[in-house]
């Protein structure tokens, strides 16, 4: 009995340490929300009054975008090679390269170095969303990092990247070691932080799952999702206390730096604590260190179960993986579209741009930051409720209800802004939207992704996750282009973009209703048989 208590205590402590990766995930992705206005003032407004600086910055912006597209293109080319025969894959890649390259060249690269309204908003949007490029890269590196240097060591690298990004993003001019200006330096450090987010999003759940005893694994892995939304709420509080009572000039010159620098505190704690937790037994066994693996298993599961678990781990390495299309295209498309809709309903626009959205509703800076804390609290509360109820109500029902409520909320918010109804109605619609997402598409999408893919093609989940980050990047990048476009603002008073997200919520609900099977109470073997039947029909 004493051994069980000791082992369970050790598991919980290890889970808390690993979940700091999730907390930093939420912290890093949400910290930008309080700094958007200051970043625009510090980096974008200065370009309007300096033609030479603007021309130089636009050139560097084009270079960064080109490198990012190249990196993402190589990643998705590797996915295409895993789906198709090599000859077919090369033809598809060549076709995408020619068509996409032509569009990119004529519609972007050849644009003159003049700061037009759309280009200005594009630069701002990319500044805010640039970390997501790193997320795509980091998530794609996660599997290789896990199998080469290990889950724990991969998280150590993630913590170092978080720490470097926190310092570099807060003082990009002092830490500018790149052949570019301060704007370029800031974007690069945000991408570095994004790589840390991508690694943590992949490795933290894997580390927890491999360390936790089977009986409490689900609860402990779901704690990582709770840590993510907690990180978002924490940074909303931090941002609020930084700007509270301060002038706009101070926020624009100094305050935003403290927001990014504050991440260095949890990042440093995460880094230090990781040196006191063990490598996972699965990784130790993979590297031939069975003695070390047995020692960890004995501590966490007791001596009676340790030998059995070690034997199961060794047996799992003999299982062969199947081709990614072994179960047909349907399961692949369902997983990818789930990931796309999770972002296209507009959640990260709210999380990244919340203070600006509230200021657009007529609120002062302090009040808008306080409203953002309420957004974070609602997000955390309803995420916890979703974790507690998803096994009771079922995945499909929660997702369809969530889609319906999000559609009503977003379309209603669009009309509230269009009719210039500011204050409480708009705020309530925003909070209703957050609650609906947190109860459905936020956590339940991850549950569905973990359940619909059979074990033999589990690697396809990497494609779905990469597409999810890409969709996040597209939505976050394009929001300022819609929300700050003078013609759209004059016609729709900032309501246009919310109608787009509302339409996406409607389509997401129809997609769940028509194409996504209910996975509640079904084993992974049941799901395998389901996809086999669909493939044969």
C-alpha positions as CSV (number, residue, x, y, z in Angstrom):
1,X,0.0,0.0,0.0
2,X,2.8,2.4,0.9
3,X,4.6,1.6,-2.4
4,X,1.4,2.4,-4.3
5,X,1.1,5.8,-2.6
6,X,4.7,6.6,-3.3
7,X,4.5,5.6,-6.9
8,X,1.3,7.6,-7.5
9,X,2.8,10.6,-5.8
10,X,5.8,10.3,-8.1
11,X,3.6,10.0,-11.2
12,X,1.6,13.1,-10.2
13,X,4.8,15.1,-9.7
14,X,6.2,14.0,-13.0
15,X,2.9,14.9,-14.7
16,X,3.0,18.4,-13.2
17,X,6.6,19.0,-14.4
18,X,5.7,17.7,-18.0
19,X,2.5,19.7,-18.0
20,X,4.6,22.9,-17.6
21,X,5.3,22.3,-21.3
22,X,1.5,22.6,-21.9
23,X,1.3,25.7,-19.7
24,X,4.1,27.3,-21.7
25,X,2.3,26.2,-24.9
26,X,-0.7,28.3,-23.7
27,X,1.4,31.1,-22.3
28,X,3.5,31.6,-25.5
29,X,0.5,31.5,-27.9
30,X,-1.6,33.9,-25.8
31,X,1.1,36.4,-24.6
32,X,0.9,38.1,-28.0
33,X,-2.7,39.2,-27.3
34,X,-1.8,42.0,-24.9
35,X,1.0,43.3,-27.1
36,X,-0.7,43.6,-30.6
37,X,-1.4,47.3,-30.3
38,X,2.1,48.1,-28.9
39,X,3.8,46.0,-31.6
40,X,1.8,47.8,-34.3
41,X,2.9,51.2,-32.8
42,X,6.5,50.1,-32.3
43,X,7.2,48.3,-35.6
44,X,4.6,49.1,-38.2
45,X,3.7,52.8,-37.6
46,X,7.3,53.7,-37.9
47,X,7.4,52.3,-41.4
48,X,4.7,54.8,-42.6
49,X,6.9,57.8,-42.0
50,X,10.2,56.3,-43.4
51,X,10.1,55.2,-47.0
52,X,13.7,53.7,-46.9
53,X,13.0,51.7,-43.7
54,X,9.7,50.6,-45.2
55,X,11.3,49.4,-48.5
56,X,14.0,47.6,-46.5
57,X,11.5,45.9,-44.2
58,X,9.3,44.8,-47.0
59,X,12.2,43.2,-48.7
60,X,13.2,41.3,-45.5
61,X,9.5,40.4,-45.0
62,X,9.5,38.8,-48.4
63,X,12.6,36.8,-47.6
64,X,11.2,35.6,-44.3
65,X,7.9,34.5,-45.9
66,X,9.8,32.7,-48.7
67,X,11.9,30.8,-46.2
68,X,8.8,29.9,-44.1
69,X,7.0,28.7,-47.2
70,X,10.0,26.6,-48.2
71,X,10.2,25.0,-44.8
72,X,6.4,24.2,-44.7
73,X,6.5,23.1,-48.3
74,X,9.3,20.6,-47.6
75,X,7.3,19.2,-44.6
76,X,4.1,18.7,-46.6
77,X,6.2,17.2,-49.5
78,X,7.4,14.6,-47.1
79,X,3.8,13.8,-46.2
80,X,2.8,13.5,-49.9
81,X,5.7,11.0,-50.4
82,X,4.2,8.8,-47.6
83,X,0.7,8.8,-49.1
84,X,1.6,8.1,-52.8
85,X,4.0,6.0,-54.8
86,X,7.2,7.9,-55.4
87,X,6.5,8.7,-59.1
88,X,3.0,9.9,-58.4
89,X,4.2,11.9,-55.4
90,X,6.8,13.7,-57.5
91,X,4.2,14.6,-60.1
92,X,1.9,16.1,-57.5
93,X,4.7,18.0,-55.8
94,X,5.9,19.4,-59.1
95,X,2.3,20.5,-60.0
96,X,1.9,22.2,-56.7
97,X,5.3,23.8,-57.0
98,X,4.6,25.2,-60.5
99,X,1.1,26.5,-59.7
100,X,1.8,27.7,-56.2
101,X,5.2,29.2,-57.2
102,X,3.6,31.2,-60.1
103,X,0.9,32.6,-57.9
104,X,3.4,33.4,-55.1
105,X,5.8,35.1,-57.5
106,X,3.3,37.3,-59.4
107,X,0.9,38.0,-56.4
108,X,3.6,38.6,-53.7
109,X,7.2,38.7,-54.7
110,X,6.9,41.1,-57.5
111,X,4.9,43.6,-55.5
112,X,6.7,47.0,-55.2
113,X,8.4,47.9,-52.0
114,X,5.6,50.3,-51.1
115,X,3.7,50.0,-47.8
116,X,0.1,49.7,-49.0
117,X,-2.8,49.1,-46.6
118,X,-3.0,45.4,-47.3
119,X,0.7,44.9,-47.1
120,X,0.8,46.8,-43.8
121,X,-1.9,44.6,-42.3
122,X,-0.2,41.5,-43.7
123,X,3.0,42.4,-41.9
124,X,1.1,43.0,-38.7
125,X,-0.8,39.8,-39.1
126,X,2.4,37.8,-39.6
127,X,4.1,39.4,-36.6
128,X,1.2,38.2,-34.5
129,X,1.0,34.7,-36.1
130,X,4.7,34.1,-36.9
131,X,5.1,31.7,-33.9
132,X,2.7,29.4,-35.7
133,X,5.3,28.8,-38.4
134,X,7.6,27.5,-35.7
135,X,4.8,25.4,-34.3
136,X,4.4,23.6,-37.6
137,X,8.2,23.0,-37.8
138,X,8.4,22.0,-34.1
139,X,5.5,19.6,-34.2
140,X,6.9,17.9,-37.4
141,X,10.3,17.5,-35.6
142,X,8.6,16.0,-32.4
143,X,8.6,12.4,-33.5
144,X,12.2,12.4,-34.6
145,X,13.3,14.2,-31.4
146,X,11.3,11.7,-29.3
147,X,13.0,8.7,-30.9
148,X,16.5,10.2,-31.2
149,X,17.2,12.2,-28.1
150,X,14.2,11.1,-26.0
151,X,11.0,12.6,-24.7
152,X,12.5,14.3,-21.7
153,X,15.6,15.7,-23.6
154,X,13.3,17.0,-26.3
155,X,11.3,18.9,-23.6
156,X,14.6,20.3,-22.3
157,X,15.3,21.7,-25.8
158,X,11.8,23.1,-25.9
159,X,12.3,24.9,-22.6
160,X,15.6,26.4,-23.9
161,X,13.8,27.6,-27.0
162,X,11.0,29.1,-24.8
163,X,13.7,30.9,-22.7
164,X,15.5,32.2,-25.8
165,X,12.3,33.4,-27.4
166,X,11.2,35.2,-24.3
167,X,14.4,37.3,-24.1
168,X,14.7,37.8,-27.9
169,X,11.1,38.8,-28.4
170,X,11.2,41.4,-25.5
171,X,14.5,43.0,-26.7
172,X,14.9,42.2,-30.4
173,X,17.2,45.2,-31.0
174,X,19.6,44.1,-28.3
175,X,19.6,40.4,-29.2
176,X,19.6,41.0,-33.0
177,X,22.3,38.7,-34.3
178,X,20.6,38.3,-37.7
179,X,21.3,40.1,-41.0
180,X,18.1,42.2,-40.7
181,X,16.4,45.0,-38.8
182,X,14.6,44.8,-35.4
183,X,11.3,43.7,-37.0
184,X,13.0,40.7,-38.6
185,X,14.7,39.9,-35.3
186,X,11.4,40.0,-33.5
187,X,9.7,37.7,-36.0
188,X,12.6,35.2,-35.9
189,X,12.5,35.0,-32.1
190,X,8.8,34.4,-32.2
191,X,9.3,31.6,-34.7
192,X,12.0,30.1,-32.3
193,X,9.4,30.2,-29.5
194,X,6.9,28.5,-31.9
195,X,9.3,25.6,-32.5
196,X,9.4,25.2,-28.7
197,X,5.6,25.2,-28.6
198,X,5.4,22.6,-31.4
199,X,7.9,20.3,-29.6
200,X,6.1,20.7,-26.3
201,X,2.6,20.1,-27.9
202,X,4.0,16.8,-29.3
203,X,6.3,15.6,-26.5
204,X,4.5,16.6,-23.3
205,X,1.5,14.3,-23.8
206,X,3.7,11.5,-25.1
207,X,5.9,11.8,-22.0
208,X,3.0,11.8,-19.6
209,X,1.3,8.9,-21.4
210,X,4.5,6.7,-21.3
211,X,5.1,7.5,-17.6
212,X,1.5,7.1,-16.3
213,X,0.1,3.7,-15.2
214,X,-2.8,2.6,-17.5
215,X,-5.5,3.1,-14.8
216,X,-5.0,6.9,-14.5
217,X,-3.4,7.6,-17.9
218,X,-6.4,9.3,-19.5
219,X,-6.8,11.6,-16.5
220,X,-3.2,12.6,-16.5
221,X,-2.9,13.1,-20.2
222,X,-6.0,15.4,-20.2
223,X,-4.2,17.4,-17.5
224,X,-1.9,18.7,-20.3
225,X,-4.9,20.3,-22.0
226,X,-5.9,21.8,-18.7
227,X,-2.4,23.2,-18.4
228,X,-2.6,24.8,-21.8
229,X,-5.7,26.8,-21.0
230,X,-4.3,27.6,-17.5
231,X,-1.2,29.1,-19.2
232,X,-3.5,31.3,-21.3
233,X,-5.4,32.5,-18.2
234,X,-2.1,33.2,-16.3
235,X,-0.7,35.3,-19.1
236,X,-4.0,37.3,-19.4
237,X,-3.5,38.1,-15.7
238,X,0.1,39.0,-16.2
239,X,-0.7,41.3,-19.1
240,X,-3.4,43.0,-17.2
241,X,-1.2,43.7,-14.2
242,X,1.6,45.0,-16.5
243,X,-0.6,47.6,-18.2
244,X,-2.9,48.4,-15.3
245,X,-2.7,52.2,-14.6
246,X,0.0,52.8,-17.2
247,X,-0.1,55.3,-20.0
248,X,-0.4,54.2,-23.7
249,X,3.1,55.6,-24.4
250,X,4.7,53.5,-21.6
251,X,2.9,50.4,-22.8
252,X,4.0,51.0,-26.4
253,X,7.6,51.6,-25.4
254,X,8.2,49.3,-22.4
255,X,5.1,47.4,-21.3
256,X,5.0,45.0,-24.2
257,X,8.6,44.0,-23.5
258,X,7.7,42.9,-20.0
259,X,4.9,40.8,-21.4
260,X,7.2,38.7,-23.5
261,X,10.0,38.7,-20.9
262,X,7.6,37.3,-18.2
263,X,7.6,34.0,-20.1
264,X,11.2,33.5,-19.0
265,X,10.1,32.7,-15.4
266,X,8.0,29.6,-16.2
267,X,10.4,28.6,-18.9
268,X,13.3,28.7,-16.5
269,X,11.4,26.7,-13.9
270,X,10.4,24.1,-16.6
271,X,14.0,23.8,-17.6
272,X,15.3,23.3,-14.1
273,X,12.6,20.8,-13.1
274,X,13.1,18.6,-16.2
275,X,16.6,17.7,-14.9
276,X,14.9,16.0,-11.9
277,X,12.5,13.7,-13.8
278,X,13.5,10.4,-15.5
279,X,13.6,9.4,-19.1
280,X,10.6,7.3,-20.1
281,X,10.9,3.5,-19.8
282,X,9.8,3.1,-23.5
283,X,12.7,5.3,-24.7
284,X,15.2,3.6,-22.3
285,X,14.1,0.2,-23.7
286,X,14.4,1.5,-27.3
287,X,18.0,2.5,-26.6
288,X,18.8,-0.9,-24.9
289,X,18.8,0.5,-21.3
290,X,16.5,-2.1,-19.9
291,X,18.0,-1.9,-16.4
292,X,17.2,1.9,-16.2
293,X,13.7,1.2,-17.7
294,X,13.0,-1.4,-15.1
295,X,14.1,0.9,-12.3
296,X,11.6,3.6,-13.4
297,X,8.8,1.1,-14.0
298,X,9.3,-0.4,-10.5
299,X,9.2,3.0,-8.9
300,X,6.0,4.0,-10.8
301,X,4.1,0.7,-10.9
302,X,5.6,-1.4,-8.2
303,X,7.8,-4.5,-8.6
304,X,4.9,-6.9,-9.4
305,X,3.7,-5.1,-12.5
306,X,7.1,-3.7,-13.7
307,X,8.3,-6.9,-15.4
308,X,4.9,-7.4,-17.2
309,X,4.9,-3.8,-18.5
310,X,8.5,-4.1,-19.7
311,X,7.6,-7.2,-21.6
312,X,4.7,-5.4,-23.2
313,X,7.0,-2.5,-24.2
314,X,9.5,-4.8,-25.8
315,X,6.7,-6.6,-27.7
316,X,5.3,-3.3,-29.0
317,X,8.5,-2.7,-30.9
318,X,7.8,-5.8,-33.0
319,X,4.5,-4.5,-34.3
320,X,4.6,-3.3,-37.9
321,X,3.2,-0.1,-39.2
322,X,0.9,0.0,-42.3
323,X,0.8,2.3,-45.3
324,X,-1.0,5.5,-44.4
325,X,-3.8,4.7,-46.9
326,X,-4.3,1.2,-45.6
327,X,-7.8,2.2,-44.4
328,X,-8.6,4.4,-47.4
329,X,-8.8,8.2,-47.9
330,X,-11.9,8.7,-45.7
331,X,-10.3,8.5,-42.3
332,X,-7.4,10.7,-43.5
333,X,-9.7,13.4,-44.9
334,X,-12.0,13.3,-41.8
335,X,-8.9,13.9,-39.5
336,X,-7.6,16.7,-41.6
337,X,-10.9,18.5,-42.0
338,X,-11.5,18.2,-38.3
339,X,-8.2,20.0,-37.7
340,X,-9.0,22.7,-40.3
341,X,-12.5,23.5,-38.9
342,X,-11.2,23.7,-35.4
343,X,-9.2,26.7,-36.5
344,X,-11.5,28.1,-39.2
345,X,-14.3,28.8,-36.7
346,X,-12.0,31.6,-35.5
347,X,-11.0,30.7,-32.0
348,X,-7.4,31.9,-32.1
349,X,-8.5,35.3,-33.5
350,X,-10.3,35.8,-30.2
351,X,-7.4,34.5,-28.1
352,X,-4.7,36.5,-30.0
353,X,-6.6,39.7,-30.7
354,X,-9.0,39.8,-27.7
355,X,-7.9,43.2,-26.2
356,X,-8.0,44.8,-29.7
357,X,-11.5,43.3,-30.3
358,X,-12.7,44.7,-27.0
359,X,-11.1,48.1,-27.7
360,X,-12.9,48.0,-31.0
361,X,-16.1,47.7,-29.0
362,X,-15.3,51.0,-27.3
363,X,-13.5,49.8,-24.2
364,X,-10.4,51.4,-22.7
365,X,-7.1,49.5,-22.5
366,X,-7.4,48.5,-18.9
367,X,-11.0,47.4,-19.3
368,X,-10.2,45.4,-22.5
369,X,-7.4,43.6,-20.7
370,X,-9.8,42.8,-17.8
371,X,-12.3,41.4,-20.3
372,X,-9.6,39.2,-21.7
373,X,-9.1,37.6,-18.3
374,X,-12.8,36.8,-18.3
375,X,-12.3,35.2,-21.7
376,X,-9.5,33.1,-20.3
377,X,-11.5,32.1,-17.2
378,X,-14.5,31.0,-19.3
379,X,-12.1,29.1,-21.6
380,X,-10.6,27.2,-18.7
381,X,-13.9,26.5,-16.9
382,X,-15.7,25.1,-19.9
383,X,-12.6,23.0,-21.0
384,X,-12.7,21.3,-17.6
385,X,-16.5,20.7,-18.0
386,X,-15.8,19.2,-21.4
387,X,-13.1,16.8,-20.0
388,X,-15.6,15.7,-17.3
389,X,-18.6,15.2,-19.7
390,X,-17.2,14.0,-23.0
391,X,-17.5,10.3,-22.0
392,X,-21.0,10.8,-20.8
393,X,-22.6,12.8,-23.7
394,X,-20.5,11.6,-26.5
395,X,-18.2,13.3,-28.9
396,X,-20.6,13.9,-31.9
397,X,-23.4,15.5,-29.9
398,X,-21.0,17.9,-28.1
399,X,-19.4,18.9,-31.4
400,X,-22.7,19.6,-33.2
401,X,-24.1,21.6,-30.2
402,X,-20.9,23.5,-30.0
403,X,-21.0,24.3,-33.8
404,X,-24.6,25.6,-33.5
405,X,-23.9,27.8,-30.5
406,X,-20.7,29.2,-32.1
407,X,-22.5,30.0,-35.3
408,X,-25.2,31.9,-33.5
409,X,-22.6,33.7,-31.4
410,X,-20.3,34.7,-34.2
411,X,-23.1,35.8,-36.6
412,X,-24.7,37.7,-33.7
413,X,-21.4,39.4,-32.8
414,X,-21.0,40.3,-36.5
415,X,-24.4,42.0,-36.5
416,X,-23.8,43.7,-33.1
417,X,-20.6,45.3,-34.6
418,X,-22.4,46.1,-37.9
419,X,-25.2,47.8,-36.1
420,X,-22.6,49.4,-33.7
421,X,-24.3,47.9,-30.6
422,X,-21.3,48.1,-28.2
423,X,-20.8,47.0,-24.7
424,X,-22.6,44.2,-22.9
425,X,-24.4,42.4,-25.9
426,X,-21.2,42.0,-27.8
427,X,-19.3,40.9,-24.7
428,X,-21.9,38.3,-23.9
429,X,-21.9,36.9,-27.4
430,X,-18.1,36.7,-27.3
431,X,-18.2,34.8,-24.0
432,X,-20.9,32.5,-25.3
433,X,-18.7,31.7,-28.3
434,X,-15.7,30.9,-26.0
435,X,-17.8,28.7,-23.8
436,X,-19.2,26.8,-26.8
437,X,-15.8,26.2,-28.3
438,X,-14.2,25.2,-25.0
439,X,-17.0,22.6,-24.4
440,X,-16.7,21.1,-27.9
441,X,-14.2,21.8,-30.7
442,X,-11.4,22.8,-28.3
443,X,-10.7,19.5,-26.3
444,X,-13.1,17.1,-28.2
445,X,-11.3,17.5,-31.5
446,X,-8.2,16.1,-29.8
447,X,-10.2,13.2,-28.4
448,X,-11.6,12.4,-31.8
449,X,-8.2,12.6,-33.5
450,X,-6.7,10.2,-30.9
451,X,-9.6,7.7,-31.5
452,X,-10.4,7.7,-35.2
453,X,-6.9,6.9,-36.4
454,X,-6.1,3.1,-36.1
455,X,-2.8,2.3,-34.4
456,X,-1.4,1.0,-37.6
457,X,-1.6,4.4,-39.3
458,X,-1.1,6.6,-36.1
459,X,1.5,8.6,-38.0
460,X,-1.2,10.2,-40.0
461,X,-2.1,12.2,-36.9
462,X,1.1,14.2,-37.5
463,X,-0.4,15.4,-40.8
464,X,-3.6,16.4,-39.1
465,X,-1.7,18.3,-36.4
466,X,0.6,20.1,-39.0
467,X,-2.5,21.1,-41.0
468,X,-4.1,22.4,-37.8
469,X,-1.2,24.7,-37.1
470,X,-1.2,25.8,-40.8
471,X,-5.0,26.6,-40.6
472,X,-4.3,28.5,-37.3
473,X,-1.6,30.5,-39.2
474,X,-3.9,31.3,-42.1
475,X,-6.8,32.5,-39.8
476,X,-4.5,34.6,-37.5
477,X,-2.6,36.1,-40.4
478,X,-5.7,37.1,-42.4
479,X,-7.8,38.6,-39.6
480,X,-6.0,42.0,-39.6
481,X,-6.4,42.1,-43.4
482,X,-10.2,41.8,-43.0
483,X,-10.7,43.7,-39.7
484,X,-8.5,46.7,-40.6
485,X,-9.4,47.0,-44.3
486,X,-10.8,50.5,-44.7
487,X,-13.5,49.5,-47.3
488,X,-14.7,46.6,-45.1
489,X,-14.7,48.7,-41.9
490,X,-16.7,51.4,-43.7
491,X,-19.3,49.0,-45.0
492,X,-19.5,46.5,-42.1
493,X,-18.0,48.2,-39.0
494,X,-15.7,45.3,-38.2
495,X,-18.5,42.7,-38.4
496,X,-17.5,41.1,-41.7
497,X,-14.8,38.7,-40.4
498,X,-17.1,37.3,-37.7
499,X,-19.8,36.4,-40.2
500,X,-17.1,34.4,-42.1
501,X,-16.3,32.5,-38.9
502,X,-20.0,32.0,-38.2
503,X,-20.4,30.4,-41.7
504,X,-17.5,28.2,-40.9
505,X,-19.2,27.1,-37.7
506,X,-22.3,26.1,-39.6
507,X,-20.2,24.1,-42.1
508,X,-18.3,22.4,-39.2
509,X,-21.6,21.2,-37.7
510,X,-22.8,19.8,-41.0
511,X,-19.5,18.1,-41.5
512,X,-19.7,16.4,-38.0
513,X,-23.3,15.4,-38.6
514,X,-22.7,13.9,-42.1
515,X,-19.2,12.4,-42.0
516,X,-17.8,11.9,-38.5
517,X,-18.7,8.7,-36.6
518,X,-19.4,8.6,-32.9
519,X,-16.4,7.1,-31.1
520,X,-17.8,7.0,-27.6
521,X,-17.7,3.5,-26.2
522,X,-16.0,2.0,-29.3
523,X,-12.6,0.3,-29.1
524,X,-9.8,1.1,-31.5
525,X,-10.5,-2.3,-33.1
526,X,-14.1,-1.2,-33.7
527,X,-12.9,1.9,-35.5
528,X,-10.5,-0.1,-37.6
529,X,-13.4,-2.3,-38.7
530,X,-15.5,0.7,-39.5
531,X,-12.9,2.3,-41.8
532,X,-12.3,-1.1,-43.5
533,X,-16.0,-1.3,-44.2
534,X,-16.1,2.2,-45.6
535,X,-13.1,1.5,-47.8
536,X,-14.7,-1.6,-49.2
537,X,-18.1,0.1,-50.0
